[in-house]
Amino acid sequence: MRRAFGSFITGVTVVTAFDGEGRPRGFTANSFSSVSLRPPLVSVCVANSALGFKAFRAAKSFAVNVLGEEQRELSAKFATRSADKFDGAEWRAEKDGAPLLAGAVAWFDCAAKRGMPCGDHRILIGEVLRFCAGEGAPLGYLRGAYIRPSLERRAAEAAGDARGVVGAIVEREDSVYLCESENGGGLSLPFVSGGAEGVAELRKFLRARGLECGFSFLYSVYAREGGGTVIVYRAHWKSGRAKRGGFYPLAALPSSRIGDAAVRSLLQRFAREHESGDHPLYVGDEIGGEVHSLRIAR
Ligand SMILES: Cc1cc2nc3c(=O)[nH]c(=O)nc-3n(C[C@H](O)[C@H](O)[C@H](O)COP(=O)(O)O)c2cc1C
């Protein structure tokens, strides 16, 4: 059921309020939803087990900050269980409003209208008093991982780039596939020449190395030194034994053997996200025990 819930693509928000002592509190939430235009209402669900639960149950106002593509680290920070996540975060508040985070692509400052206990969460309904709609690209969340929709557009633009390359981070549990790079630069991700058939070529390349893989979404698109665009997808190992390369644990990447500095830093970032931000799919933290008693439709 977690996987099924997680197939629904959402944005990522940080919901904020002041607690009884006037301290700013917040948590990452993707359960945000717009509810009504007249009157303007929104909803969000807070877990009964959240450290900030009492503060959010009592708050007269709360704000929903919609995060931008570059705010993954902020999302990860506000998804930790702690009372002082605002240290180092830039924020302000309107009179009688809730904390508004700098850099959010949109925000809704709300008066708390209703709260309803519902299973292991509480549904908060807010009436929008003020809002801001910015221009930036919003961050997305799908199947337990962050996605950046604007990458799709940049990748589509780069698809005809003959000087470009297409690569993949192939995951198997907590490890990634690395192979000897063509130009003798040590280990690298699997890459093939770009162009419209890039992904099909990459699939063939991996098959020749014994790996059957499923491709999911884009992870990175960047300009290569010397020209051309590098497009990197996320992929997962399905079957097969790796030839001419192998799987390396993300927690102990052989960084000194990865010759290409851009690939090295991309993998280091991926490993960091895997450790901190790549939460197991979020559908509420206490649901695990109940799933066993459900009949799963086949
Ligand atoms: C992408 C994402 C979405 C989340 N959505 C929610 C949510 O809608 N409601 C919720 O209560 N927790 C959600 N969480 C988990 C909370 O952010 C997390 O439990 C946090 O520790 C709560 O903060 P607190 O315990 O300090 O109050 C989400 C986490 C992530 C990474």
The ligand as a Tripos MOL2 file, in Angstrom:
@<TRIPOS>MOLECULE
LIG
   31    33     1     0     0
SMALL
NO_CHARGES

@<TRIPOS>ATOM
      1 C1          8.2650   14.1950    1.5710 C.3       1 LIG1
      2 C2          7.7460   14.0670    2.9640 C.ar      1 LIG1
      3 C3          6.4100   14.2630    3.2250 C.ar      1 LIG1
      4 C4          5.9000   14.1960    4.5180 C.ar      1 LIG1
      5 N1          4.5770   14.4320    4.7320 N.ar      1 LIG1
      6 C5          4.0960   14.4480    5.9950 C.ar      1 LIG1
      7 C6          2.7290   14.7960    6.2400 C.ar      1 LIG1
      8 O1          1.9690   15.1120    5.3390 O.2       1 LIG1
      9 N2          2.2860   14.7940    7.5300 N.ar      1 LIG1
     10 C7          3.1270   14.4850    8.5810 C.ar      1 LIG1
     11 O2          2.6770   14.5080    9.7300 O.2       1 LIG1
     12 N3          4.4250   14.1380    8.3690 N.ar      1 LIG1
     13 C8          4.9360   14.1280    7.1010 C.ar      1 LIG1
     14 N4          6.2410   13.8100    6.8740 N.ar      1 LIG1
     15 C9          7.0760   13.3940    8.0020 C.3       1 LIG1
     16 C10         7.4430   14.5520    8.9080 C.3       1 LIG1
     17 O3          8.0680   15.5890    8.1740 O.3       1 LIG1
     18 C11         8.3790   14.0260    9.9880 C.3       1 LIG1
     19 O4          7.7280   13.0070   10.7160 O.3       1 LIG1
     20 C12         8.8590   15.0800   10.9640 C.3       1 LIG1
     21 O5          9.7710   14.4730   11.8170 O.3       1 LIG1
     22 C13         7.7890   15.6810   11.8270 C.3       1 LIG1
     23 O6          8.4190   16.6780   12.6110 O.3       1 LIG1
     24 P1          8.3350   16.7080   14.2120 P.3       1 LIG1
     25 O7          8.3280   15.2830   14.6940 O.co2     1 LIG1
     26 O8          9.5620   17.4750   14.6250 O.co2     1 LIG1
     27 O9          7.0610   17.4380   14.5360 O.co2     1 LIG1
     28 C14         6.7730   13.8790    5.5800 C.ar      1 LIG1
     29 C15         8.1190   13.6500    5.3260 C.ar      1 LIG1
     30 C16         8.6140   13.7450    4.0270 C.ar      1 LIG1
     31 C17        10.0700   13.5300    3.7790 C.3       1 LIG1
@<TRIPOS>BOND
     1     1     2 1
     2     2     3 ar
     3     2    30 ar
     4     3     4 ar
     5     4     5 ar
     6     4    28 ar
     7     5     6 ar
     8     6     7 ar
     9     6    13 1
    10     7     8 2
    11     7     9 ar
    12     9    10 ar
    13    10    11 2
    14    10    12 ar
    15    12    13 ar
    16    13    14 ar
    17    14    15 1
    18    14    28 ar
    19    15    16 1
    20    16    17 1
    21    16    18 1
    22    18    19 1
    23    18    20 1
    24    20    21 1
    25    20    22 1
    26    22    23 1
    27    23    24 1
    28    24    25 2
    29    24    26 1
    30    24    27 1
    31    28    29 ar
    32    29    30 ar
    33    30    31 1
@<TRIPOS>SUBSTRUCTURE
     1 LIG1         1 GROUP 0 **** ****
